[in-house]
Amino acid sequence: MEKKAAIIGGGVIGGGWLARFLLNGWDVNLYDPDPESERKIKAVLENARHALPMLYDVNLPTEGSLKFCENIKDAVDGATWIQESVPERLALKHKVFNEIINYASSDAVIGSSTSGFKPSELQEESIRPDSIIVTHPFNPVYLLPLIELVPSPANSEAIINKAKEILTSLGMFPLHVRKEIDAHIADRFLEAVWREGLWLIKDGIATTQEIDDAIRYGFGLRWAQMGLFETYRIAGGEEGMAHFISQFGPCLQWPWTKLMDVPELTDELIEQIANQSDMQSGHKSIRELERLRDNNLIAILRSLKNENTAAGALINKHEQIIKPELPSEYNGPITTINRVIPNDWTDYNGHMNESRYGQIFSDAADIIMKTVGANEAYIASGLSYFTVDISIKFLAETHAGSNIHVKSFILQGEGKKMRLFHQMFGDDGNLMATGEQMLIHVSLKTRRACEPRKDVLTNLERIAAAHSKIEDPRGEK
């Protein structure tokens, strides 16, 4: 499948889509009549290039090429995926879809970022309704994985499955909304909270900051990793969800909400909200707020990644798709690590914490172990290698966002012993740190040293013999 995408409309959402495709190795064409679109896209890409690679412990695919087009015809030429992100005006979307279909490949997926329109509404008047499907994302699209994939009866299983496959390959989560409804699923929740917030401000009960504080210091943290119903299941204690509903269900009859009523957005109310918002965060620029948002999301998502849960489990799955193959040539040092340093690895001095150098070299040793055959299945069989000594030299500062790579040498590979030497380089080729590491082969049952399996030892000895012919990276010969 050719990895070529067309983005029609390069605003906040279209720019996020562009970054997600581009940083996952897709070539991207953009059409946006805004004369400022190129400047705005470059600003979005700067944030995306800073943020998305930090989620992963391997490098993303080589970035695709970006082309700014002067019309829809040129933009959609040869595209496998076409994403429409124009303003929410149905007549405008119909016009754009008709022009897209005139020039697009017959098998291209044409996704719409609409937050409110149903797919059947978008497909009206189209000569190829099967190609048009709702793919509603969340901002920032390059970090947040949820895509509401909403088909209509006009969409075939083939187009739905193709959309799911492509979105999954980008590290996203296509939530198949099985029945059309205005505003899909997620925005209906957001709309409910938004309405309640407007009333709380209008009635003088809370400010914009107080409402945001209630979310970010409370239930927002729970929702980030458990959602709504799983959170309430826990609230029910050992008796579970049924107990929670029986205990708190009667509250639904109490006058706690004005969800069926909406305050009029008068000039006075709009000014009140805008002034409160300015007081809350007007001291920061939009780009500063975006960077803060992205850094916070990275930290939360990486925490979930470590627990292999919720959106973090999705990152782990995507990492398995994009990670490089194990090395197959051993006449030189083995490139074991190639990645970006995440922001949560830095300390109060603004550079990478000492313990993370140990993490880097430990991860490098894991690659060597897998290369010689001591992989997950081997460990599951009850055999592994333990580090018994490591010496690290810190030669230069390493900062968040830095792209680093590690070259590893097997200095000794015989019997129960595996001695490694690692060199960590910056993107500019400067040597940042070194680590010499001794590992001993052990039985996980007895927790004592033992001989490796014959095939693992043979591989280890073969690579160690090849590396013995290389100039000693420690400068000792």
Phi, psi and omega in degrees: 000129178288130181266081179224126182239151174240130177250121180251103185104111187249038176285206182302313182284312179300321177295323177294319175300314180304314181296318181299314179294310186300316183284350174259018171091008180271143168282138187231132170255137179240133168238123175208123183289349179298122179296344179264005188298320182297317179296316182294320180296319179298324178293319178296316181295326178300315178292318182295319179294331175288320193268304190303315181298337181290343179288339192248154176259009170228163179286147172292164176302161177303130184301139178285182179263150181242131180232128175268121186253154183267353179203167181294323181305310181292324184294318187271356183301116177075009183283137174278325180232132177237122182247118178269126180222047179271168182306155186282066174234118190299319180298320178295318180296318177302315180299316181294316181297318180298322179289321178302310186295332177298331187239348185279157173298146184294337181258010180287143171278128177248101183265147176243136179276009185308137178266348185231325185286144175282152180300324180297329176290321179293328185279350181302138177072005181271142177278349179221067184297333182299333184282340187265128182214147178281128174228083188271118183261185178227143187275131002276130185297330182286347178245316184279129189274342188291130170233120175279108181264106187242107175267171170242175176301342180284342182274134180278162175299327181298315182289324178296313181294323178296318178297316179300316183298315182292315180298318179297322180294340178269003181084018183257168181243102178281108176272108184285106177275109193282345181225130180298139175202145178303133177069008172062228183249299191296318183292339176291324174292314180299320179297322180296315179293320179298315180299315181296321178297320179299318178294319181298324178287312182301321182277002176074021182273323183212156174263172178301320181291320180295322177294315178298322178296321179298326181281308189285336178264355183232250190293338178300323179293322178290317181297328184299333184235354179228345183076198187272304189286324177293325175299315181287334176300316179295322180298339178281357179069205184296337181281346172083199189296319182301320179294319180300315182294319181293329182279318186252352180304318180303337180298336182295340179272352182276155184279062182270342191227155174240035187299334181272003181229145183234130177292144177291130181278075178288164177302324181295315180292319179298317179295321179298314180294316181297318180295318178296320179295320178296320178294325183289313187215018181291347179283352178246145175285165178300319180295323177294320178294321178297317180295319177298314178303313183296316180297320178294318179297320179302313182297317180294313182295323179290327175296317177294326178297318180298328179270357181052050182223158177049225183296336178294323177295327178295320178296318178299319179294317180294324179298324178294330179288320189261353183292149182287161175290157176295149180301148178235351178246136187232014181285346176229182178299152182265124174283109187260330183229137174211104190200175176254142179279123181282160184292336181277007175263359183262159183247192184293345176273355177086008176231173187298133179296146183306321183297334182285336173295320175298322177298315180301311184287330174295317177296323177297319178296325177299321178294319177298317179302314180295325180296324180273356177109359178273067186265195183300318180294322179297316180294321178297335179283352177106013181234147180195182173242137175247139172284128178248346178200141175212137179237120184245135173246128180262116188250337180202157179288143176238128187247160175302138181091350180290138174267122181236156170221152184240132172251131186240142179238143170263106181281328182213132178213089182206142178055233182272356189258140171222111179253128183241154172228128184243141173238125179256123183247149171278174181296336180273002179091357179286141178283120185263326183194158173229158177213127174253129193226131175251127177241145178241136179284135185225161168266127179286348178278314182266343185062029179236161180296143177206167180287144175291163172298150189302316183293324178293316179296320179298315178298317181298313181295322181295315181289322178299320179295320178295319182287338179293342180272352179273150175301133184302120183294345178276356180078022184266354174204000000 
